[in-house]
Amino acid sequence: MRLFFTLLLAIGSFPLCGQKMLLLERANNAKPTKMYIGDNLHYRLKGQEDYWYDRTITDMLPEKNTLLLDNFAVPLDDISQLKVRRKGIWRIAGGTLFTFGASLAFATTIAALYKDKGTNYGALYATSVGAAGIGFYLNTKRTLKLDQKHRLRIIEIQFSQPTLPKQ
């Protein structure tokens, strides 16, 4: 018990530090998607080029509204599109559908090799291809255009140092 209180006292005596995060906000949605330093960002810049960058967020500069991506400064206003992963439930459903489609195709092929009578192979193969295709689609990244519906914002949360009473 003493060890627990000693560790609690040691952790509590460290000064609190701030936190920087990149928020992907959606219109009519109260909960933004948060990205932190060290996360990968898959983005496209405004302009004529047709190239997707995949870089790591190394730092965020909220006062300049700029991201440092692999030590390259990129203003938030220059980013036109993002590729983000889908929500967890959709990825789980996609993986399940993909697995179901692959298993059904395998089972249908085994049934065809053993010449199973009275089986509609066309419908089974169509179902397996459809399920695998939908599952693959749900596992891919979504492309979001940054406009009035989606926007990026950098915020920094800082904790002030506690003031000590004068003696």
N, C-alpha and C positions, 0 to 999 in steps of 0.2 A: 504494500500500500504506500509505503514511503517512496518507493521508486516511482510509482505513478504520479504522486504529487510533485516529486522533484522534476520529472519530465514535463509535467504540466506547467510548472513554474519556469523552466528553461525555455519552453516553446512560447510561453506568454511574454517573456522578456525581450524576445526578438522584435525589432521594429517592423511594423507592417509596411508592405510595399504596394505599389499600384498594379493595375492590370490594364492592358490595352487589348481591344478586340475590334474586329471588323464585323459589322452587322449587315446582313442581307435582309432588308425590310420589304415586305409585300403589302400592297394596298389591302385594306380590310382584314388584316391579320395582325393580331396583337403580339404574337410570339415570333421574333426574328430568328434567323439562322445565324449562329455565332461562329466566327472563325478566329483562330488565335495564331500567335507567332509560332512558326514551325509547321503549320498546315500548308498543303499544296493548294494552289489556285490555278484553275484551268480557265483562261480568258482570251478574249480577242480585243484588239485595240480598234478605235475608230479610224476610218480612212479607207484607202483603196486595197490595202493588203488583205489577203485571204489566208491568214496563218493563225493557228491557235498556239498560245504559249502555255506551258505547264511549269510553273515556278513555285518555289517555296517562299512563304512570307518570312522575311528575316527581321523586319521592324516596321512599325507604323508611326507616322508623324501626324498626329491629329491637328496640330496648329497649321500645317501646310496642306492638310487633306491629301496626303501622299503615302503610298505604300512603298516599302523597299522589298522588291521581289528578287531574290538572289543578288542582292546589293545593287540592283538597278532601280532608280526612282521612277515610279509610275503614278501620275496623278489619278485620282479616282474618276475625274471627269473624262479621261481618255479611254476608259474601259467601256466597251459597248455591249459585250455579251459574256456570259459566264456559263460554264458547264458544272452542274452540281449533282450530287447523288440524290436519289429519291429518298423519301422518308422510309424508316425501317420496316413498317408493315408491308409496303409495296415491294421492297427488296425481298422480304421473306416469301411473299406470295409469288413473286417472279421466280425465285429459286425452286419453290415447290412445283410450280407449273412446268418449269423446264425439266425438272427431274421426272415428273409424271409423263411428259411427252416422250422423253428418251426411253423410259422404261416401257411405255406402251408400244413404241416402235420396235423395241427389242423383243417383247413378248409376241407381237404380231408376226415378226419375222420367224421366230421359233415355231409358231403355229403354222405358218406357211410351209416351213421345211418339213414338218411332220404331217402335212396335208390334212389339216383339221377340217372336217366337213361342216358345212352350214355356217361358215364364218364370213362376214362381210369385210374383206380386207381393205377395200377402198375407204370405207367409213372409218375404220380403225386407224389407217395411215393418215387420213385427213385430220382426224382428231389429234393424233400425236404431233403432227406438224404444226397445227394451230396452237396447241398448248405450249410446245417448245418455243414457237415464235413469240407468243405473248409473254412467256417467261423471260426470254432473252431481252425483249423490249423493256420490261419492267426492271431489269438489272442494268440497263445502260444509263448513262448520265443524261440529265435533262438540260436543254439549252434555254437560257433565260436572257431575253433582251432587257437591258437596263433602260427603262423609260419611266413613265409615270406610274406604272404598276409595280416595278421593282427598282430599288435603289440601294446603293452601298453607302455606308456611313462608318467612320472611325470614331470610337469613343475611348476615353481613358478614365479609369476610375482610380482616384488617388485617396489615400487615407492620410489625414494630417497627423503630425507628430503630437503626442500628448504633451500638454503644458504641465510643467512641474510647479508646485506651489513655492512661493518665495519664503525663505526662512529668515 
